[in-house]
Amino acid sequence: MSIDHNNEEVILDDECCASEGSHRKSHHSDKVKNNLVTRLNRIEGQIRGIKGLIEKDTYCDDVITQISATQSALNSVAKILLEGHLKSCVLERIQEGDMEVLDEVLVTIQKLMKK
C-alpha cells in the first residue's frame, strides 16, 4: 500500500505482470483495477468539464488550471502503475536474470518525464 500526492490510499498488487506466450499482460487484483478505473472515470469527467469550459468561452486561465489538475490526476495513475510494476514485474524479472527489464523501465520513465 502507498499514499499518492492527494493523500489517497493506493492499493497495489503483489503480482502485476505475467507472460502469456509472447505477450505480457498485467494481472491486477479487482481492488486495484477498481481503484484505477475509478480514478480514470474521474479524469474522464474532468476532460468533459474542460471541453464544456471551452464551449462556454471560460476565461483561459481557469481552463488551464483545470487542465493542470487533470494532468496531475493522470500522473497519479501512472505513478500507481509504475510503483506496482517496479515492486512486482520488474523485481520478478530481475530475480529470473532478465536484466533487459531495466532498459525497458528507463524508457518508460523517460516517457513519463517528457510530459
Residue pairs with C-beta under 8 A, 6 or more apart in sequence:
1 9
1 10
1 11
1 12
2 9
2 10
2 12
2 80
2 83
3 9
3 10
4 10
4 76
4 79
4 80
5 72
5 76
6 76
10 35
10 80
10 83
11 29
11 31
11 32
11 35
12 32
12 80
12 83
12 84
12 87
12 88
13 27
13 28
13 29
13 32
13 84
13 88
14 87
14 88
15 27
15 88
16 26
16 27
16 28
16 84
16 85
16 87
16 88
16 89
17 24
17 25
17 26
17 27
17 85
17 88
17 89
17 92
18 24
18 25
18 27
19 25
26 85
26 89
28 36
28 84
32 80
32 84
35 80
36 77
36 80
36 81
39 73
39 76
39 77
39 80
40 77
42 73
43 70
43 73
43 74
43 77
46 66
46 69
46 70
46 73
47 70
49 66
50 63
50 66
50 67
50 70
53 62
53 63
53 66
54 63
71 115
75 112
75 115
78 112
82 108
82 109
82 112
85 105
86 105
89 101
90 101
90 102
90 105
93 101
94 101
94 102
